[in-house]
Every structure is written in structure tokens, then in C-alpha cells.
Amino acid sequence: MTNATVTTVDSGPRRITRRVTVGAAAAEVFALVADPHRHPELDGSGTLRDIPVTGPVLLSKGARFSVGMKQFGFPYKITSTVTEFDSDRLIEWRHPLGHRWRWELNQIAPGTTEITETFDYAGARAPKILEIFKQPQTNATGITRTLQALAARYA
């Protein structure tokens, strides 16, 4: 897995999706993604701030969690809500402005999992604003870095 390549997936308009295969069981990866207190371990964007995360240790559908962020030099805190949850396979949460972060895990063999992460802003309240501020491009880079780090972690 040391040569894992992050690939771009066409998932439709206003959806940024990347995929990588890692050397870990889906349950192990899911335990990391479904624990918001561990999200700093995932963050390839550099936007998560070093302040305590609030929320449950294990997310579930309808659960809410808050994280500190910093973009464009401004610190802020957001509370997201889990909109989809299927243990060891799928988790998605909605940002207060309506865009969603989705993680899909497909264990393709024992100890080998395909991870797909999507930034979905098709249902965002202000998608044009996100585009003006180049959030799709910024998030594409952050997703790629996150998946590269996961590939290295589980190499």
C-alpha cells in the first residue's frame, strides 16, 4: 500500500470526490472517522484548530458535534449533524450552511479498504459563495492530502 494513489471520482455537479485504497480493515478506518475527537488526525486541510471537540466519542445518525476551525485567518466554531450512518461503511455529516462531508468505506479484502471521501455542496445554502471563495478547489486539495495521509498511516 505504500504506493497508494488518490484518484478523482466523478460524482456529479458540485461534488468533489476522491478515493484511495489502504491497508486496514474498514472497521479500523471507520473508528477513526466516526470519532470527531480524532478528526485532527484526519485533517489534511490544515483548517482544524487545536481546541477541544465537543460531541459523542462515536457518532450516530442525528448526532451533533462541534469543532474549531480557521480559514482565511479567522477562527470560528461549527456544529455539524450526522445525516447518514452505516457502521463500518458510511458516515456523512452536514455543515450548518448545508454542504456535506461523506465517507464511504468498502472493505475489498481482509485488511484492505477502499475509502471514498466527498465534499458535496450541491445542497448548500450558498453554493456560488463557496465557488467564489474557491472552496471546491481548496477542499479537493484537503481531501487528497487526507487520503494520502491515511494511505501512509495504513501502509
C-alpha positions in Angstrom: 0.0 0.0 0.0 3.0 2.4 0.1 2.3 3.4 -3.5 -1.4 4.1 -2.9 -2.7 6.6 -5.4 -5.6 9.0 -4.7 -7.9 9.1 -7.7 -10.6 11.5 -8.7 -14.1 10.2 -8.9 -16.8 11.9 -11.0 -19.8 12.0 -8.6 -21.8 14.8 -10.3 -22.0 18.5 -10.2 -21.0 20.3 -7.1 -19.5 17.2 -5.6 -15.7 16.8 -5.1 -14.8 13.1 -4.6 -11.5 11.3 -4.2 -10.7 7.7 -3.5 -7.8 5.6 -2.2 -7.2 2.0 -1.1 -5.5 1.5 2.3 -4.1 -1.5 4.2 -6.6 -1.6 7.0 -9.9 -3.1 7.8 -13.0 -0.9 7.2 -13.8 -1.1 11.0 -10.4 0.4 11.9 -10.8 3.3 9.5 -14.4 3.8 10.5 -13.4 4.0 14.2 -11.2 7.0 13.3 -13.7 8.8 11.0 -16.7 8.2 13.3 -14.9 9.7 16.4 -15.0 13.5 16.0 -12.4 13.8 18.8 -9.9 12.1 16.4 -10.7 14.3 13.4 -7.5 16.3 13.9 -5.7 13.0 13.0 -7.6 13.1 9.6 -7.3 16.8 8.7 -5.4 17.2 5.5 -6.7 20.7 5.0 -5.0 22.4 8.0 -8.2 24.1 9.0 -9.0 22.3 12.2 -7.9 24.3 15.3 -6.3 22.8 18.4 -9.3 23.3 20.6 -11.5 20.6 22.2 -14.0 18.9 20.0 -17.5 18.6 21.6 -19.8 15.7 20.9 -20.0 11.9 21.3 -17.0 9.7 21.0 -18.9 7.6 18.5 -21.1 9.4 16.1 -24.6 8.1 15.0 -27.4 9.3 12.8 -28.7 12.6 14.2 -25.6 13.2 16.4 -24.1 16.7 16.6 -20.5 17.6 17.1 -18.6 20.9 17.2 -15.0 21.6 16.0 -12.9 24.7 16.0 -11.8 25.8 12.5 -9.7 28.6 11.0 -9.9 29.8 7.4 -8.6 33.0 5.8 -7.0 33.9 9.1 -10.3 33.8 11.0 -11.1 31.3 13.8 -14.6 30.0 14.2 -16.5 27.0 15.6 -19.1 24.9 13.7 -21.6 22.3 14.7 -22.3 19.6 12.2 -25.1 17.0 12.2 -24.7 13.4 11.1 -27.2 12.8 8.3 -26.2 9.2 7.3 -24.6 6.4 9.3 -24.0 2.7 8.5 -21.4 1.3 10.8 -18.1 0.4 9.2 -19.4 1.5 5.8 -20.8 5.1 5.6 -20.9 8.3 7.6 -22.0 11.7 6.4 -22.4 15.0 8.2 -24.0 18.3 7.2 -22.3 21.7 7.9 -24.6 24.4 9.1 -24.5 26.0 5.7 -25.9 22.8 4.1 -22.8 21.3 2.5 -22.0 17.7 3.4 -18.9 15.6 4.1 -19.3 12.0 3.2 -17.1 9.0 3.9 -17.7 5.6 2.2 -15.7 2.6 3.2 -15.6 -0.6 1.1 -13.6 -3.5 2.5 -12.5 -5.2 -0.7 -10.4 -7.9 1.1 -9.4 -8.7 4.7 -7.2 -5.8 5.8 -7.8 -3.7 2.6 -10.3 -0.9 2.4 -11.3 1.5 -0.4 -12.0 4.9 1.2 -14.1 7.5 -0.8 -14.4 11.0 0.6 -16.8 13.5 -0.8 -17.4 17.2 -0.3 -21.0 17.7 -1.5 -22.1 21.3 -1.9 -25.0 20.6 -4.3 -27.5 21.3 -1.5 -25.5 24.1 0.2 -27.4 27.3 1.0 -24.9 29.5 -1.0 -23.0 27.3 -3.5 -21.9 30.3 -5.6 -20.3 31.9 -2.5 -18.4 28.6 -1.9 -17.2 28.8 -5.5 -16.2 32.5 -5.3 -14.1 31.6 -2.3 -12.6 28.6 -4.2 -13.8 26.1 -1.6 -14.3 23.3 -4.1 -10.6 23.5 -5.1 -9.4 24.0 -1.6 -11.4 21.1 -0.4 -10.2 18.9 -3.2 -6.6 19.5 -2.1 -7.6 18.9 1.5 -9.3 15.6 0.7 -6.4 14.5 -1.4 -4.0 15.2 1.5 -6.2 13.5 4.0 -6.4 10.4 1.9 -2.7 10.4 1.2 -2.1 10.6 5.0 -4.5 7.7 5.6 -2.7 5.6 2.9 0.6 6.3 4.6 -0.8 5.6 8.1 -2.1 2.2 7.0 0.7 1.3 4.6 
